[in-house]
Amino acid sequence: IKAKILTGYDPTFFYGPNYIVYLDKGSDDGVEKGIMLSVYRKGDGLKDLEGKASPANLPWELIGELVVIQVSAKTSAAIITNSITALEAGDSAVTGEIEE
């Protein structure tokens, strides 16, 4: 399962541990209550360093973990159980490891 973080429970730009986020995948896509997803991001902040690094050329970095707590047909809600940096809308959440 490969999902994207859509938004958080409260209107804010960054999400951390114990925060609820909404995903763009639901039961129609195989998401079930209780599954764990790993959150990955490319870029590592380097895109802000004078445009010298392209995020497309950088590896995926594991930045957090989620557990799904509620599922509907097209979307689901998950709680952030761990993060090494703030999560954002658009971050990729997957079961297993991310593939290119």
C-alpha positions as CSV (number, residue, x, y, z in Angstrom):
1,I,0.0,0.0,0.0
2,K,1.4,3.4,-1.0
3,A,-0.5,6.4,0.4
4,K,0.0,10.1,0.8
5,I,-0.6,12.2,3.9
6,L,-3.4,14.6,2.9
7,T,-3.8,16.8,6.1
8,G,-3.8,16.7,9.8
9,Y,-6.7,16.8,12.3
10,D,-6.0,20.4,13.2
11,P,-5.0,23.0,10.6
12,T,-1.2,23.1,10.8
13,F,1.6,22.6,8.4
14,F,3.7,20.1,10.5
15,Y,2.7,16.9,12.3
16,G,4.5,15.0,15.1
17,P,4.0,12.0,17.4
18,N,0.5,11.4,18.7
19,Y,-1.0,13.6,16.0
20,I,-3.8,12.3,13.7
21,V,-3.3,12.6,10.0
22,Y,-5.5,11.6,7.1
23,L,-4.4,9.4,4.2
24,D,-5.6,9.3,0.5
25,K,-6.1,5.5,0.7
26,G,-8.9,3.5,2.3
27,S,-10.5,0.0,2.5
28,D,-10.9,0.0,-1.3
29,D,-7.1,0.1,-1.6
30,G,-6.5,-2.6,1.0
31,V,-6.0,-0.4,4.1
32,E,-7.1,-2.0,7.3
33,K,-7.4,-0.8,10.9
34,G,-4.3,-1.5,12.9
35,I,-1.8,-1.7,10.0
36,M,1.5,0.2,10.3
37,L,2.9,2.4,7.6
38,S,6.4,3.9,7.3
39,V,6.7,7.5,6.2
40,Y,9.4,8.4,3.6
41,R,10.5,11.7,2.0
42,K,13.1,12.7,-0.6
43,G,15.1,15.8,-0.3
44,D,16.3,16.0,3.3
45,G,16.0,19.8,3.2
46,L,18.7,20.1,0.5
47,K,16.3,21.6,-2.0
48,D,16.7,24.9,-0.1
49,L,20.5,25.0,-0.4
50,E,20.9,27.3,-3.5
51,G,19.3,24.7,-5.8
52,K,22.4,22.6,-5.9
53,A,20.7,19.3,-5.2
54,S,17.6,17.9,-7.0
55,P,15.3,15.9,-4.7
56,A,14.8,13.4,-7.5
57,N,18.4,12.4,-7.4
58,L,18.4,11.8,-3.6
59,P,17.5,8.6,-1.8
60,W,14.2,8.1,0.1
61,E,14.7,8.7,3.8
62,L,12.6,7.0,6.5
63,I,11.2,9.8,8.7
64,G,8.3,8.4,10.7
65,E,5.7,5.7,11.4
66,L,1.9,5.6,11.5
67,V,-0.8,3.2,12.7
68,V,-4.2,3.3,11.0
69,I,-7.0,3.9,13.5
70,Q,-10.0,4.4,11.3
71,V,-10.8,3.3,7.7
72,S,-13.4,4.4,5.2
73,A,-13.7,3.4,1.5
74,K,-11.5,6.1,0.0
75,T,-9.6,7.6,3.0
76,S,-8.2,6.6,6.4
77,A,-7.0,8.2,9.6
78,A,-3.7,7.3,11.3
79,I,-1.9,8.3,14.4
80,I,1.8,9.2,14.2
81,T,3.7,6.8,16.5
82,N,7.2,7.9,15.7
83,S,8.9,10.7,13.7
84,I,12.5,11.9,13.4
85,T,11.4,15.2,11.8
86,A,8.0,17.0,11.3
87,L,5.8,15.2,8.8
88,E,3.9,17.2,6.2
89,A,1.1,16.9,3.7
90,G,2.4,15.1,0.7
91,D,4.8,12.7,2.5
92,S,4.6,9.1,1.3
93,A,3.3,6.4,3.7
94,V,3.8,2.8,2.7
95,T,3.6,-0.7,4.1
96,G,7.0,-2.3,3.9
97,E,9.8,-0.4,2.2
98,I,9.3,2.3,-0.5
99,E,10.2,1.5,-4.1
100,E,11.4,3.9,-6.7
